[in-house]
């Protein structure tokens, strides 16, 4: 998880602080990687240091056990170990301390006959001194650990909190131990006189201070790994410490500890931080090896000497604080470098480069990323960039170069890939964020970031195009609702008017043909709506024989009532060829003519519509010329170019008062072009509009008069279907009753199910020979029913039917496994034709 507390620092430094982890000291890292090796190195190093200090301090005067152990420098393993060992390994520094204390005590006791006071038992004195020295050191170490836990949210202060807390705690606890021991346990006869004006407590307090501060400096050694540079500095300065020790040995000195501390201070101020730490530790150890002093209490012979001793302690504290402060500064610098490194990695991923521009000279300096973005060298003249941007963007950059008042500016511009801007060439889309700084002499520098947004710009353009397409699709979907009103209202209105005429006493012989013609037009509209919305599912062209004059009269009769209601006359102007039989797609041609006549009634504001027919000879075939002319207001010139585009409507009061979505002329044009013809428009000679349809009209055999011979069933080879059982699945009661009545005239048995679930049960019970199913039904649709029957192993013909003119119903049926899909209304002949075709397909593989 990221940092639990909010960082107070702002910007990348505060942000990336959430990624930081507590920085393990060098020795801590060694313990995590190789714990056993770390323990062995620590134990041996502490034993070696303890033995060295024992041998160096043997020569000290009046440095018996009562002074040497009040406190003992063998607490270094605890002070250093508590700082770097995890709490689960706390026994390592404690055990090392016990071993070092016992070894140092026994060596001093063996090498110095008067080390212990007379009559003091060795085992008891050893154990008591060991425990008394350990308690303040352990408590100080635990205090340091507590400080780490309390400042866990401020990781940069971890080392400082640990070191300062342990040092101060040991000063207080160790000082308290000294005072308590000298007051309660020490015999006055044990106090040596060579310490001058100091009593045992005073000498112990000085010793506590030196041990606390020296232990803190020794701990800093373990925070980093020595490198060649640090070792080189340490050994280069080492002769100065050796010289100082030689001078002290020859009684040339100012003060035993001040001399070496002043040299250490110079090292702290001049050398790199870790080199200074390492140099002072090695140098002081060398000094102690020569003189045997530094940790040993110097005899206080006068107040001046006492003051020098106090100054020595304060200078030692200053050395420690300077080293700790420089160590913290190094940690902050390292954190800054890590932040910069993270920024550089993010920058490389985000394609962000940096630049510095001298606005006076035009010289630009960029980093590697910016050079890659701009395609330039690290240093170049701004003029080379200006040549590669379009003129409009160039003006904005020149204004920014002349800017003297603003402190920031953001520019976005196109940059060509070549040496000069090319409108058709490759380009990049860049954004520059610049800051301005004024310098002496009126010089202004701009610096900032250049960001390559080419990919984002391309995605934005693609998104804009996609949104535009989506908007168009939504517009088309919205307009589809008005298609029903536009294309179906007229046939439905005519049917309603014809029914009213029949109810009013009109004869069927007069109204029946009109009703049939309108119903055929209605079905044709549904088919052409599919053509307009889903051209890939166009119905095939069906050529039939008819008389052009009959088609013209049918169109006229279809719209006669509507026209009369508006006071419009419909005239026919037919050439003699209109009475000759011709072949074409009668349904589509009638739909096209009906659309044009209907548009004239609804939109033109005319008084008369003339439907004309003539023929002309082409190079290879004969063409029919159908013309629909009106004497209305005509089409404005501005609208003629898009007259046959889908979803286009006229302008003006009349166009806004009628239904329609602008699909009629588009469907007309599509239908005629599908038949190999053309549709055109031109203004009428005396006003209004003239629409001309020119399409092939093939010669045909004379059209047979209606009668028994024309019955389609007579042309079909006789086949007995009475042995077959049909399962009809239809939820509409009216359509179901009509289909059942029709099918029973042909098939031996017809079962009717109203839902897909019921159909499954009927199929299991009756095992029909044919299944005829609707698509949209409650509980289970026709496509799901088909899939379920196929899953049960049904291999009989399954024929789907749908009343939808728009949508993917045919695809849904085919994917489910139907053999054919029919559009409602399904005629008996159409159904039988499909069955005949399926039977022939089934018989062909068997014959082969």
N, C-alpha and C positions, 0 to 999 in steps of 0.2 A: 504493500500500500504506500501511497505518497504520504508526505509529512502530515502528522496529525494536527499541528497547529498552523495557523496562518502565518506565512513569512511576512515580516515587516518590510523587507527589501522589495523594491519595485524593479521592473524590467527583467531581462533574461537571467540576471544573477539570482534574483529572488525566485523566479520561476524554476530554474534548474536546481535550486537548492532542494526542491522536493525530490530530485533524483539522487542527491548525495547520500552517502552512507558514512557512518563513523569511520574515520581514517585509522586503520590499525597501525600501531607502531611497528617498526621493523621486526623487533623481537616477537611481538604478538603474531605477526604474519608467519614467522618461523615456527611458532608453536602450533598454529593451525595446520601448517603443511607437514611438519615432522615433529610431533610432540616429544618423542623420546630424545631425539637429538638436541632439541631446545633445552630440555631439562638437564641433560648431561653438561651442555655448554655452560648453563647458568650455574650449576653446582660447582663445577671446576673453576669457573671465573671467580666466584665468591670465595671459595677456599683459597685460591691463589692470592686474592686481594687481602684476605684476613692474615695469611701467613706473612705477606709482604709488610703489612702495617705493624705486625708484632715485631718482626726483625728490625724494622726501621725505628721503632719507639723504645727499644730496649735501652738505648743510650741516654734516654731522657732522664733528668734528675728529678727525684721525688715523684715518680710516675707509677706508684704502686697501685695495688688493686683498688684501694678506696678512691683513687682519682681516676684510674684507667677505666673502671667499670661504672663511673657515675657521669653520664652513661657510657656504654661501650660502642665503638664504631662498628662492631659486628652486627648492629641492627640494619646495616645497609642491605642485606638480603631481603629483610622484611619490607623496608621502604621501597626498594626497587621492584621486588617481586610482586607486591600488592598492586603496583601500577600496571604491570604487564600480564600477569597470570590471571586467567579467569577464576572466578570464585570456586569452581569445582576442583581446581588444582591448587587451592590455597595451602594444602599441606606441603607442597614443594618449597615455597619460600620459608615456611615455618620450620620444616625439617632442615633446610639448608642453614637457617639461622642457628638452630640448636647445634648443628655439627660445627659451624664456624666458631660459635661462642665457646664450645667445649675445647676445640683445638687451640684457639688463641689463649684461653685461660690456662690450659695445661702447659702450653709452651712457655708462657711467661712464668708460671710457677716453677717449671723445671729449670729455666735459664736464669731466673732471678731468685736467689734464696730468700730475700726479704720482701718478696712480692706480696705475701699475705701478712696481716697482723699476727702477732704471737697469740697462740691459744685458740685460733679460729679453725674449726674443722673444715677440711677442704670440701667434702661432698656437700655439706649443708650450705656453705658459702657459694659454691658453684651453682647449685640449683636455685637458691634465692636470688642471686644476681641475674641469672638467666631469665627467671620469670619477671623480675622487676623491670628489666630492660625491654622485654618483649611486649608487655602490656601497652605502653603508650605508642609503640611503633605499629602494633596491630590495629589499635583503635584509630590511629591516624590514617592507615590504609583503608579501613572501612569508611571513614569519613570521605576520603577521596572517591571511593566507589559510589557513595551516596550523591556526591556532587555531580558525577557523570550522569546518574539517573535523572537528577533534577534538571539538568540542562541538555537533555537528549534532543530537544527541539532546536537547540542552537548548536549545531554540530561543529561550527568553526571554533567554538570556545571549549571544546572537550578537553584538549591537552592542558590548557591554562587552568581550567577549573580543577582538574585532577591534581596538577602539581601544586598550585597555590593552596588548595584545601589540605592536602597531605602535609605540606611544609608548615603551615600555620598551626594545624592540629598537633603536629609533633612538637612544635615549639611550646605550645601551651601544656600539653599533656606531659611531655618530657620535663619541662620546667617544674610542673607540679610534682612529678615523681621525685625529682632531685630535692626539692624543698621538704617533702614528706619524709624521704629516707634519711636525710641528714638530721632532721629534727627528731625523728622517732627511733631510728635504728643505729645511728653512728655513735661510736664511743669517742669522746673528745680527744682521747689519746691517739686516735687513728689519724687526726688531721695533721698533715705535714706543714712545716713552717716555711717552705721554700716558695709558696705562692704569694708571699709578700703580704699585702694588705687584704687579700681575698680570703674568706673562709671557705669551707668545703662547699657550701651552697652556691656561693658566687662563682667558684671555679667550675662547678657542675653546670651552672647556667650558661657560662661562656662555651662550655663543651657541647651542650645541647644545641646552641645556635650554630656552631660550626658543623656539627654532624647533620642537622636538619638541612642546612644550605648546601653542604657538599653532597648529601644524598639526593637532593633535588637536581643538582647539576649532573650527577651520575645517571639519574633517570632520563634526563634529556638525551644522553648518549644513545639510549636504546630506542629512540623515536625514529631513527633513519638508518640507512645502510651506508657504511663508509665507502667512499669511492676513491679513485686514484687522486683526484684533485684535493679532496679533504686530507688524505694521508700525506700528500706532498706538502701542503701548507703546515700540517702538524710537525712533520720532521724537519721542515725548513726553520721553524721557530724554536724547536726543541733545544738547540745550542744556547739560546738566550736563557732558558730556564736552568740549563746545566751550569752556565756561567754564573748565574745568580746564586745557585747552590754552592759553588766553589767559593765565591766571595763570602757568603755567610759562614762557610766552614773555616775561613781564614779571618773571621771577625771583622769583615768589611760589610756593614749592614746598617740600615736605618731602623727597621723593625722586622722581626722574623716572618711575620705574615703580611705586613703592608707592602714589603718589597715585591713579593711574588704576586700579590693582588694587583698592584699597579701595572705590572707587566701583563697580567691576565686581562686587565681593563683595556689596555692598548690593543691586545689581540681581538677582544670582543668588538671594538669599534672599527677595526680595519679589515678583519677577515670575514669571509662568508659565514653565515650563522652556524651551520653544522661543522664547518672547519674550525670555527672558533671554539665550539664546545669540545670537539675532539682534541684540539691543540692544548687547551687549558687542562683537560683531564690528564693527558699524557705528560704535559709539562710539570704539573703539580706533583704527580706521582714521582717523576724524576727528581724534583726538588726535595720531596720527602725522603727519597732513597739516599740523598747526599746528606741532608741535615737532620733527619729524624724528627722534624718539627712540622708545624702547620695545624695538626689536630691536637697536639700536646699543649697543655696550658702553659703559657710563658709566665715566669715569676713576675709578680707585680711589686716593684720596688718603690714606686712613688706614684702620686696622683697623675703626673704627666704620662707615665707609662700606662696607667689605667685608662686615661683618655685615648691614648694611641690604640689600646686594645679595643676600646669601644668603636673607634674609627675603623679599625680593621674589620670588626663584625659588620658595621654598616656598609663598608666597601664591598665585603663579600655578598651582602644582601643585594647591593646595587648590581654587582656582576650577574647574580642569578636573575634578577628582574629584567636586566637588559637582554640576557640570553633568551629568556622566556618571551619577551616582547618581540624580539627578532624572529623567534621561532613561529609565533602567531602570525607575524607579517608574511613570513614565508608560506604558511598554510593558506593565507588569504590570496597570495599571489598564485599559488598552485590552483586554488579554486577558480580564480579568474581565468587562468589558462585553460582549465577544464571547460569553463563556460564558453570561452572563445572557440575551443575545439568542438564543442557540441553545436555552437552556432555555425561553424564552418561545415559540419556534416549536414545540418539542416539546410544550409544555404546551397550546398551542392545538389541536394535532392530537389529543392524548390526552384533551382535555376535562377538564383539571385546573385548578382555581382555587385561590386562596389567600385566607386570612382571618386576622383578628386579633379576638379576643373579650375584652372586659373581663368577667370572671365576676362581678364585684361589681355593676356597673351593667347588665349584659346588652346592652351596645352592641356591635354587630358592624360591622367594616369589611371589605370584600371588593374584589378586583380585578374587572376587566371580565368575565373568564371565569367567575369564581365567581358574579357577579351574574347572568350569563346562565343558569348552571346552576340557581341558586336562584330565579330570577325575581323579584329584589329590586333595590332601589336600592343604590348603593355603601355606604350606611350605613343600618342598620335595627336594630330591637330583636329580640332572640332570641325574644321571645314570639310574634312573627308567624310564626316557623318552627315553634314548638311547636304552634300551632293547626293546622298543615298535616300533621302526622305522626300515625299511628295511636296509640292509647293505649299499647300495649305498647312501641313505640319511644320514645314521649314520656318514659316513666319512665326509660329508660336514659340519655336526654339530660339529664334533670334530675339524675340521679346524677352524671354527668360534670361538670355545672356546679358541683356542690357539692364536687368532689374537691379535696383539699388535699395529699394525700400522694404520689400518683403523679406522675411526670414526663411520661409519655406515655399516650395512650389512643387506641384505634381503635374507631369506631362505624360500623355499617351500619344504614340505616333507609330506610323508604319516605317519600316526600314528595309530597303531593297538589299538583295544578296549581292548584286554587282556593284561596280564602282560608281555607277550613276543610277538614278531612279528610272525604272521602266514600269509603265502601267501594267504590262502583261507579265512581268517577271516575278520570280519568287520573292516573297517578302515575309518579314516577321512583324508581330505586333508587340511593342515594348511599352512599358510604363517606367518612368523615372521619378523617384522621390528625392528632391534635392533640398539641402540646407545651405544657407549663405552665412559666411563669416567675413567681417571686415578686418583688414590688416593695415599696418602702417603704410602711409603713402597713398591711401585711397584704393589699395588693392583688395579685391573681393574674391574669395575662394568659395566654390560650391562643391559640396561633397554629398554623397548619398548612395542610393541603391538603384540598380537597373534590373528590372524583372522581365523575363521573357514570358509573355502571356499568349504566345502564338497558339499553343494547343488549346488553352482556355477560350481564346477568341474563336477558334474554329468550332469548338464545342458549342459556344454561345450562338454562333450563326446556325449551326446544325439544329440546335434546340429551337431557335426562332423559326426555321423552316418547318420543323416538325410541328410546332405549335400552330403555324399557319395552316399546314395540312390538316391538323386536327380540327382547327376552327372551320375549315371548309367542309370537312366531313360532318361536323356537328350541324353546320348550316344545311348540308344536304339532308341529314336525318330530320332536322326540323321541318324542312320543306316537304319531306315525304308525307307528313300528315296532311298537307294541303294537296298533295297529288290525288288522294282519294276524292277530295272535294272537287278538284279540277277535272279529273278524268272519269269519275263515276257518277257525279251528280246529274249530268245531262241524260245518260241512258236511264238512270233510275227515275228521273223526273218524267221522261217520256213514257216509261212503263206505267207509272202512276197515272198519267193522263190517259193512256190507252185503256187502263182498267176502268177509269171513271167513264170513258166513252161507252165501254161495254155495259157498265151498270146503267148508263143512261139510255140504252136501247140500241146502240150501234150494232151492226151485223158483224158476226165473226169473219165472214168472207172478206170484209173490208179491213177489219182491225187485226185479224190473225196474222197475215203476212207482215204487217208492221211490227207486231209484238215479237215475232220470230226474228226479224231483222235487228230490232233493238237488242234482243237477248244475245244474238251473235256479236253485235258490236260490244256489248258489255264484256263478253268473254274475251274478245279481241283486246279490249282495253287492259284487262288483267294480264294478258300475255305480253303486251307491249310495255306495261309497267315493269315487268321482269326484264325486258329488253333494255329499258333505260337504266335500271339500277344494277342489274347483273347481266351484262351483255354476254358473258361466257355461257349463259344458260338460255340463249335464244332458241325459240321453237323453230323447227325446220320449215323451210318454205314449202308450201303445198300448192301446186298448180292445179286449178280446176277450170272447166269450161263454163262460160257465162256470156250473156249478151251485155255489152256496155250500157245499152239503153235501160236494161232492167236494173243494173247497178245504180245508174244515175237516178232512176225513179225511186229506188229503195232509199237512197240517201235523202232525196227530196221529201219523201213521205215520212221518213224518220224524224225530220226536224220541222215538218210543216206546222204542227201544233205550236211548237215553241216560237217559230217565226211569226205566226199569226198573232200570238199573244203580244208581240212587240210591234205589230203593224208592219212586218217585213214580208215582201213577196219573194218566193224562190222560183226562178224560171229555169227551164232547160233549153239549151241550144245545142242540138246533137246533129252530127253529120250522118249521111246515109250509112257509113261504116259502123255506126253504133248498133245497127240491127244485125250485124254479122257476128257469128260465134268467135270468141277469142279465149286464149288461155293465159292465166296469170294467177297470182295469189289473191283470190277475191276478198278474203277476210282482211288481209293487210291493206289492200287498196281501198276497201270501204272505210277502214279506220282512218286512213290518211285523208280521204275526201271528207269524212265526217268531222275530223278535227278542224279542217279549214272552213267548212260551212258553219260549224259551231262557233269558231273564233269570230267570224264575220257577224254572226247574230249578237254575240256578247260584247265585242269590243269595237266594232267599226262605226256604230251609230248610223247605219245605212237604212235605206228604204227598199232596196232591191238587191238580191243576190242572184247571179247568173252562173249556172253550172254548165260548162260546155265540154264537148268531146269532138275530137277530129283525129285523123291519122296522117302520118307521113312516112315515106320510105327512107330507110337508112341505108348505109353501105351494105349491110349483110342481113338486116331484118327490118321488120315494120315496127314503128313506134306509135303508141297512143299518146295523144296530147289532151290532158285533162286541165281545164282552166276554171278557177273559181274567182269571179270578179264581183266587187261590190261598189256602191256609189257613196261610201261613207267618208270619214275624215282622213283615211289613209295613215301610213306609218311615217312618223317624223324622220327626216334624213339621218339624224344622229343615232337612231336606234336600228337602222337597217343592217349595219355590219354584224350585230349580234342577234339578229332576228331569230335565227334557227339554233342558238345556243340554249342549253338546258337552263331552266330556272330563270328565264328572262321574261319580263312583262313590260307592256307599254307604259307610258307615262300619261298623266292627265287625269281628270276627274272620273272619266268612264272606266279606266283601267283599275282604279282603286275601289270601284263600287261593285265589281264582279268577282266571282271566285276564280281561283286558278293559281298555279305556281310557275307558269312559264314552261311547262313540259310538253304541251301539245304540239307545237311546231317542231320541236326536237324529235319527238316520236314520229311525226310525219316524215321528216327528212330521213331518219334512220330506216323507216320501213320502206320508202321508195328506193333508197340507195341499196338496201338489201335485195331488192328485185332488179337491180341493174339500171335504175333510172336516176333522174335528177329532179330537184325541186328548186324553183326560183321565184323571186318576187320583183315586181315592178309597179310603179305608180300607174293608176288608171288614166286614160286619156282625158277624162273629165273629172278627175279626182277619185278618191278611193284607192283600192288596192287590187292587184291582179296576181294570183298565185298560179304558176304553171308547173304541172307535173308531166314529165316526159319519161316514159318507161316502155320496155318491149311488150308488145301485145301479139302473142303468137296466134296464128290461125288455128282453128279447132273444128272438130266435127260438129254438125248441127246439134244444138242442145236438145236433149230428149224432154218431151213434155212430162209433167208429173203423172205418175200412174203406177200400177202394180209392177210394170217392167223396170221401173227406176228404183225399186226397193233395194237397198244395199244388200239385204240378206240373200236376195236371189242370186247375186253374183258370187256368193261365197260357197265353196264346196260344202255340200251337206255333211254334217257331222252330228252324231248323236251325243249330246252332253247330259242326257237324262240319267246316266249311270254315275254321274259325278256329284259329290257333295261339296258345297261352298260354305266356308265360315266367314261371315261378314262381321267386321268389328267397327261400329260407328256409334258415337254417343248422341248424335242428333236424331231425335225421333222422326222428324219429318223426312230427312234424307234417308234414314234407315228404312222407313216404311216404303218409300218409293223404290229404293234399290232392291228390297226383298221382293216386291211385286214384279219388278223387271226380271230379276234373276230366276224366279220360280217359273217363268215362261220358258226358260232354256234348260235349267239344271234340275235334277231329280230331287235334291234336298238342299235347303238353305237354312243355316243356323245363324242367328243374330245375337251377338254379344255387344254389350254397351260399354264395357271397360276392358282394359288389357288383362286384368286379373281374371275376370270372368272368361275371357277368350282362352287363357291357358287351361282352365278347367274344361271348357268345351272341347278343346283340341284333344286333351287326354281321353275324354269320354267318346268322342265321335270320330276322331282321326279323319278329318276332311281331306279332300283331294286338292283344294285350292283355298288360300286365305287372302281375303281382300280387307285391308285395314286402313283406317284413318290414322293421322299422325297425332294430333292434339286430342287427348282424352284424359279423364280423371284417373288417378291412381297409377296408371302405367301408360306411357305414350306408345304410339305405333312402332317407333324405332326400338324402344326397349322390349316390346313384345316380340318383334322380329328376332332380336338378339337372343332372347330367352328360348324361342322356338328352335332356332338353329343350334343353340347349346344342348337342347334335348334331342337333337338328331333329326329334326324335321327337314325333309328334302323335297316337299311339295312346293309348287309355285307360291310365292308370297308376293303380293302386289300391293304397293302402297298408294295412297291417294291423299291429296292435300288441296285445300281451297286457297292457300296462300300464294299470291303472285310474287311476293318479295320475300327474300330470306334464303336460308340454306337448308330448307326442309328436304329437298331432293338429295343433298349430300348426306344428311343424317340418315335417311332411309337406306341409301346405297352402302354406307359404312356399316350399318347394322346387318345387311345381308339380304335385302329385298331383291327380287328379280327385275321388277320394273316399278316406275313411279308414274302415276297418272294424275292429271290435274282435274279437279272437279269443275263442272259436273261430268261424271263418268258415264258415257253412253254404253249401252249393251254391245253395240257393234265394236266400239273401241276396246272393250274388255275382252271380247271374243277374239279380236285380231291379235291381242297380246298373247292370249292362251295358245292360239294357233302357232305363233312365232316361237313360243317357248317349247311347244311340243315338237316342232320341226328341229329345233336345236338339240333336244334330248334324243330324237330319233337318229340324227346324223352320226354321232359317235358310235351308236349301236350298230348302224349299217356298215360303218367303216371297220 
